[in-house]
Amino acid sequence: MAGDNTGKVALVTGAARGLGELVARRLHAAGFRVALADLDLEAATAVAYSLGEGALALRLDVREKAGFEAAAALLQERWGGADVLVNNAGQSKVAALMDISPEEFDAVVAVNLRSVFLACQVFGQAFAARGHGRIVNIASLAGQTGGTATGAHYAAAKGGVLTLTKVFARELAAQGVTVNAISPGPLDLPIVHESVPADKLAAITQTIPVRTLGDAGFIADAVVLLAGSGAGSATGACWDINGGLFMR
Ligand SMILES: NC(=O)c1ccc[n+]([C@@H]2O[C@H](COP(=O)([O-])OP(=O)(O)OC[C@H]3O[C@@H](n4cnc5c(N)ncnc54)[C@H](O)[C@@H]3O)[C@@H](O)[C@H]2O)c1
């Protein structure tokens, strides 16, 4: 991989489990120092502990701007500042379109979209001041196709993440900061197996052209690539990794 990332500092949200945990592990393996930010501090701490030196856990609620400001300050003090932000924390909610209440809509948008806006504001400014930085946003196929299986509020929020990716990419490009998105289809992760009955999951898998759920490890590797110092010419892009479910 082009560029030396040894000692670079990455913050990953939602890193206590699932895709975020994998991203944190692969960044760490690639030489990054990694801050694992999550609501679930206990689980994030366990992952950080298993990684050892160059990993720390912090409690962060992505719905609060103050949390990102505190995280940026902590990383400044601890490791001289962050170089990479991965906006991974997210939450889908199965709900019938016409039954979603205004409160439920706002709650899902706060976790999936407002969070990305707040994080990009806080870290985008810090990165711009330093003259370099990488932001990778985890979107979703639902945000591209308008799929409602994981909730219309979730799909709308993820569509917004793709738009914010372009907005911040334009704003920060001249200061050495890149902002990209990865848009996965359904992934082969424990949460997917826990939340979708096996027969339904088998039927979903049959609709995927490559006939397998997405490899979360590959998504994590894609994040590492876009987070790397060699990735300076990619910005405002969305990397579709969905087994051929959506092509454009
Ligand atoms: N799993 C899939 O098939 C799939 C497909 C496409 C996109 N995605 C996206 O990938 C990302 C990770 O998904 P996952 O399946 O690993 O999810 P997950 O539910 O397994 O993990 C999400 C993590 O985010 C944390 N989190 C939730 N709300 C938070 C908050 N307010 N503040 C801080 N942390 C919070 C949770 O504690 C958890 O550790 C999400 O953005 C999701 O939308 C997942």
Ligand as a Chemical Component Dictionary entry (heavy atoms), coordinates in Angstrom:
data_LIG
# 
_chem_comp.id                   LIG 
_chem_comp.type                 NON-POLYMER 
_chem_comp.pdbx_formal_charge   0 
_chem_comp.three_letter_code    LIG 
# 
loop_
_chem_comp_atom.comp_id 
_chem_comp_atom.atom_id 
_chem_comp_atom.alt_atom_id 
_chem_comp_atom.type_symbol 
_chem_comp_atom.charge 
_chem_comp_atom.model_Cartn_x 
_chem_comp_atom.model_Cartn_y 
_chem_comp_atom.model_Cartn_z 
_chem_comp_atom.pdbx_ordinal 
LIG N1  N1  N 0  -24.367 -4.673 8.872  1  
LIG C1  C1  C 0  -24.657 -4.419 7.587  2  
LIG O1  O1  O 0  -25.086 -5.293 6.814  3  
LIG C2  C2  C 0  -24.441 -3.032 7.042  4  
LIG C3  C3  C 0  -24.741 -2.771 5.702  5  
LIG C4  C4  C 0  -24.542 -1.489 5.200  6  
LIG C5  C5  C 0  -24.062 -0.492 6.034  7  
LIG N2  N2  N 1  -23.789 -0.779 7.341  8  
LIG C6  C6  C 0  -23.287 0.318  8.174  9  
LIG O2  O2  O 0  -22.066 -0.084 8.754  10 
LIG C7  C7  C 0  -21.904 0.558  10.021 11 
LIG C8  C8  C 0  -21.614 -0.487 11.095 12 
LIG O3  O3  O 0  -22.674 -1.422 11.095 13 
LIG P1  P1  P 0  -22.651 -2.717 12.025 14 
LIG O4  O4  O 0  -23.504 -3.716 11.352 15 
LIG O5  O5  O -1 -21.256 -3.062 12.408 16 
LIG O6  O6  O 0  -23.449 -2.159 13.303 17 
LIG P2  P2  P 0  -23.492 -2.683 14.827 18 
LIG O7  O7  O 0  -24.866 -2.363 15.319 19 
LIG O8  O8  O 0  -22.997 -4.078 14.960 20 
LIG O9  O9  O 0  -22.434 -1.731 15.557 21 
LIG C9  C9  C 0  -22.685 -0.387 15.688 22 
LIG C10 C10 C 0  -21.829 0.176  16.794 23 
LIG O10 O10 O 0  -22.160 1.571  16.906 24 
LIG C11 C11 C 0  -22.341 1.891  18.274 25 
LIG N3  N3  N 0  -23.279 3.003  18.415 26 
LIG C12 C12 C 0  -24.614 3.007  18.173 27 
LIG N4  N4  N 0  -25.111 4.215  18.466 28 
LIG C13 C13 C 0  -24.087 4.997  18.874 29 
LIG C14 C14 C 0  -23.961 6.337  19.323 30 
LIG N5  N5  N 0  -25.055 7.133  19.436 31 
LIG N6  N6  N 0  -22.751 6.818  19.652 32 
LIG C15 C15 C 0  -21.658 6.014  19.576 33 
LIG N7  N7  N 0  -21.704 4.736  19.178 34 
LIG C16 C16 C 0  -22.909 4.220  18.833 35 
LIG C17 C17 C 0  -22.906 0.600  18.910 36 
LIG O11 O11 O 0  -22.681 0.600  20.314 37 
LIG C18 C18 C 0  -22.105 -0.465 18.165 38 
LIG O12 O12 O 0  -20.895 -0.752 18.818 39 
LIG C19 C19 C 0  -23.187 1.343  10.258 40 
LIG O13 O13 O 0  -23.030 2.688  9.875  41 
LIG C20 C20 C 0  -24.179 0.656  9.353  42 
LIG O14 O14 O 0  -25.247 1.497  8.985  43 
LIG C21 C21 C 0  -23.962 -2.017 7.857  44 
# 
loop_
_chem_comp_bond.comp_id 
_chem_comp_bond.atom_id_1 
_chem_comp_bond.atom_id_2 
_chem_comp_bond.value_order 
_chem_comp_bond.pdbx_ordinal 
LIG N1  C1  SING 1  
LIG C1  O1  DOUB 2  
LIG C1  C2  SING 3  
LIG C2  C3  SING 4  
LIG C2  C21 DOUB 5  
LIG C3  C4  DOUB 6  
LIG C4  C5  SING 7  
LIG C5  N2  DOUB 8  
LIG N2  C6  SING 9  
LIG N2  C21 SING 10 
LIG C6  O2  SING 11 
LIG C6  C20 SING 12 
LIG O2  C7  SING 13 
LIG C7  C8  SING 14 
LIG C7  C19 SING 15 
LIG C8  O3  SING 16 
LIG O3  P1  SING 17 
LIG P1  O4  DOUB 18 
LIG P1  O5  SING 19 
LIG P1  O6  SING 20 
LIG O6  P2  SING 21 
LIG P2  O7  DOUB 22 
LIG P2  O8  SING 23 
LIG P2  O9  SING 24 
LIG O9  C9  SING 25 
LIG C9  C10 SING 26 
LIG C10 O10 SING 27 
LIG C10 C18 SING 28 
LIG O10 C11 SING 29 
LIG C11 N3  SING 30 
LIG C11 C17 SING 31 
LIG N3  C12 SING 32 
LIG N3  C16 SING 33 
LIG C12 N4  DOUB 34 
LIG N4  C13 SING 35 
LIG C13 C14 SING 36 
LIG C13 C16 DOUB 37 
LIG C14 N5  SING 38 
LIG C14 N6  DOUB 39 
LIG N6  C15 SING 40 
LIG C15 N7  DOUB 41 
LIG N7  C16 SING 42 
LIG C17 O11 SING 43 
LIG C17 C18 SING 44 
LIG C18 O12 SING 45 
LIG C19 O13 SING 46 
LIG C19 C20 SING 47 
LIG C20 O14 SING 48 
# 
